[in-house]
Amino acid sequence: MLIERRVIVFPRSDLLDAMRRFGEHHDKLMPDTPPENFLFDPASDVALSVTFPAINRSATPTRVTFSCEEVGQAMTQYCRDHKVPLPRSANKLVEKYKDGAALTMQVGEPGLHVMVVDDQEVVRAIVRKSLAKAHLSQFTEATNGKEALDLLRVGGIEPDVILCDLHMDTMGGEEFLRQLRADRANRSCRKPVLILTGEKDERRLEAARKLGASKVLAKPIPPDELIRQIMLARGYFELNR
């Protein structure tokens, strides 16, 4: 399953307001005056450092610091105070966004299971790297259609999307599609299959479509487009179960 990603952006003024409210309850009072220095880096031990100018010449500037966890708590409470709905069971992440911050929440099962069926190891490696941005939780490889069918039948493998080459030794993409779609006992028989091929003959490509390919994609394909096609194919099949 894919992650649903929700992002709530805090401009600098809202972030300061959230931190002031948080500080009032945690002995980290911040002046109401504008800060003269504002440093925010969620990856640092001191995630947020806010410095306010001295009231007079004899006084020293006021510097208040917060950890990343404190910033996250402040942003979360600020959302609740302003009736912004937050999912209860979500992994929350504090990120820098322009001159402010963002509260990112990941909802749902963490990741996508993709099976790649191709007899060239270099192609499988390229696809694996291309999908690095797609929140993969599992990546299964097969070197031909027969190996893929065996994994789907008895290996306990149930991918969200299958990427398959058209021309392979032992069993190519067309025969793989024919057997997969005909095997109603296989839980993956209706899963989306994207044919990823360098074949140019339109008759062969149309044959693959008629056998049940969700879409035929030409090699090479840009990573972002591959991810987009996976999303589209997966959504189509979920709506038509």
C-alpha positions in Angstrom: 0.0 0.0 0.0 1.1 3.6 -0.6 1.5 6.2 2.1 -0.9 9.1 2.2 1.3 12.2 2.9 -0.3 15.2 4.5 1.6 18.5 5.0 0.7 21.5 7.1 2.8 24.5 6.4 3.8 27.0 9.2 5.0 30.3 7.9 7.5 32.0 10.1 4.9 34.1 11.9 2.8 31.1 12.8 5.8 29.1 13.8 6.8 31.9 16.2 3.3 32.1 17.6 3.2 28.3 18.1 6.6 28.4 19.9 5.5 31.3 22.1 2.5 29.4 23.3 4.6 26.3 23.9 7.2 28.3 25.8 4.6 29.7 28.1 3.9 26.2 29.4 7.4 24.9 29.5 9.4 27.8 31.1 10.7 29.1 27.8 9.1 32.5 27.7 9.7 34.4 24.5 9.3 38.2 24.2 6.5 39.6 22.1 9.0 41.7 20.1 10.2 40.6 16.7 13.4 38.5 16.8 16.6 39.7 15.5 17.9 36.2 14.7 15.9 33.1 13.7 17.7 29.8 13.0 15.8 26.6 12.2 17.5 23.3 11.3 15.5 20.2 12.3 18.5 18.0 11.8 20.5 19.8 14.6 20.4 19.1 18.3 19.2 22.6 18.7 16.5 22.6 16.0 15.3 26.2 16.6 17.2 29.1 18.0 15.5 32.5 18.4 17.3 35.6 19.6 15.6 38.8 20.6 17.3 42.2 21.0 18.2 43.5 24.4 15.7 45.8 26.0 18.4 48.4 26.8 22.1 48.8 26.4 23.0 47.2 29.8 20.9 44.1 29.1 21.9 41.1 27.0 19.9 39.7 24.0 17.5 36.9 24.9 18.1 33.6 23.2 15.6 30.8 23.4 16.3 27.3 22.0 14.1 24.3 21.2 14.7 20.7 20.2 13.1 19.2 17.2 10.8 17.2 19.4 9.7 20.4 21.2 9.0 22.1 17.8 6.9 19.2 16.7 4.9 19.2 20.0 4.3 23.0 19.6 3.2 22.6 16.0 0.9 19.7 16.9 -0.7 21.6 19.8 -1.1 24.7 17.6 -3.1 22.7 15.1 -5.3 21.3 17.8 -5.9 24.8 19.3 -7.0 26.0 15.8 -9.2 22.9 15.2 -7.0 21.6 12.4 -7.8 17.8 12.2 -4.8 15.6 12.7 -4.7 11.8 12.2 -4.1 10.0 15.4 -2.1 7.1 14.1 0.4 8.9 11.9 4.1 9.3 11.8 4.9 13.0 12.2 8.0 14.7 10.8 9.2 18.3 11.2 10.8 19.8 8.1 12.1 23.1 7.1 10.0 25.0 4.6 11.2 28.3 3.1 11.5 30.7 6.1 9.2 28.6 8.3 8.4 24.9 8.9 6.2 22.1 7.8 4.5 19.3 9.8 4.5 16.2 7.6 2.3 13.2 8.4 2.4 9.8 6.8 -0.8 7.9 7.0 -1.3 4.2 6.0 0.9 1.2 5.4 4.5 2.3 4.8 5.3 1.3 1.3 4.6 -0.2 -2.1 5.4 -3.7 -3.2 6.7 -3.9 -6.8 7.7 -7.0 -8.7 10.1 -6.6 -11.7 10.3 -9.4 -14.2 13.3 -9.0 -16.5 16.2 -11.3 -17.6 18.7 -8.4 -17.5 20.2 -7.7 -14.1 21.2 -4.2 -15.1 17.6 -3.3 -16.0 16.3 -4.6 -12.7 18.9 -2.5 -10.9 17.9 0.6 -12.9 14.2 0.1 -12.1 15.0 -0.4 -8.4 16.9 2.8 -8.3 14.2 4.7 -10.3 11.6 3.6 -7.7 13.6 4.9 -4.7 11.2 7.8 -4.4 8.1 5.7 -4.5 8.2 4.6 -0.8 9.0 1.0 -1.6 8.6 -1.5 1.3 9.3 -4.5 -0.8 11.0 -5.1 -4.2 10.7 -8.6 -5.7 12.8 -9.7 -8.7 12.3 -12.5 -11.2 14.4 -13.3 -14.2 11.6 -14.6 -16.4 7.9 -15.2 -16.5 8.0 -18.8 -15.2 10.0 -17.7 -12.1 7.6 -14.9 -11.5 4.6 -17.2 -11.7 6.2 -19.6 -9.3 6.8 -16.8 -6.8 3.2 -15.6 -7.2 1.7 -19.1 -6.8 3.7 -20.6 -4.0 6.1 -17.9 -2.7 3.5 -15.9 -0.7 4.3 -12.9 -3.0 1.5 -10.4 -3.6 2.8 -7.3 -5.2 0.8 -4.1 -5.8 2.2 -3.7 -9.3 4.2 -6.0 -11.7 6.7 -4.6 -14.2 7.5 -7.1 -16.9 9.7 -7.3 -20.0 8.3 -8.7 -23.2 11.2 -10.8 -24.5 12.8 -13.2 -22.1 14.3 -16.7 -22.2 12.3 -19.6 -20.7 9.1 -17.6 -20.6 8.4 -14.1 -22.1 6.0 -11.4 -21.1 3.1 -12.6 -23.4 3.0 -16.1 -22.0 3.4 -14.8 -18.5 0.3 -12.6 -19.0 -1.7 -15.4 -20.6 -1.1 -17.8 -17.7 -1.4 -15.1 -14.9 -4.8 -13.8 -16.2 -6.1 -17.3 -16.7 -5.2 -18.5 -13.2 -8.2 -17.4 -11.1 -6.8 -19.2 -8.0 -3.9 -16.9 -8.0 -4.5 -13.8 -5.8 -2.5 -11.7 -8.2 -4.3 -12.7 -11.3 -5.9 -9.2 -11.6 -3.0 -7.2 -10.4 -1.8 -4.5 -12.8 1.0 -5.6 -15.1 3.0 -2.9 -16.9 5.0 -4.2 -19.9 8.3 -2.4 -20.0 9.9 -3.1 -23.4 12.1 -1.9 -26.2 9.8 -3.7 -28.8 8.7 -1.5 -31.6 6.4 -3.8 -33.5 2.9 -2.5 -32.8 1.3 -5.9 -33.5 3.3 -7.5 -30.6 2.5 -4.6 -28.3 -1.2 -4.8 -29.2 -1.1 -8.6 -28.5 0.2 -7.8 -25.0 -2.6 -5.4 -24.4 -5.2 -7.9 -25.4 -3.6 -10.5 -23.1 -4.2 -8.1 -20.1 -1.3 -5.7 -19.9 -2.5 -2.6 -18.1 -0.2 -0.5 -20.2 2.8 -0.9 -22.5 5.7 1.4 -21.7 8.8 2.0 -23.9 12.3 1.6 -22.6 14.0 3.7 -21.4 11.5 5.6 -19.2 12.3 8.5 -16.9 11.9 7.6 -13.2 9.2 10.1 -12.5 7.1 8.9 -15.4 7.6 5.3 -14.3 6.3 6.1 -10.8 3.4 8.1 -12.3 2.4 5.1 -14.5 2.6 2.8 -11.5 0.2 5.1 -9.6 -2.2 5.3 -12.4 -2.3 1.5 -13.0 -2.7 0.7 -9.4 -5.5 3.1 -8.9 -7.3 1.8 -12.0 -7.3 -1.7 -10.8 -8.4 -0.8 -7.3 -11.4 1.0 -8.7 -12.4 -1.9 -10.9 -12.1 -4.9 -8.5 
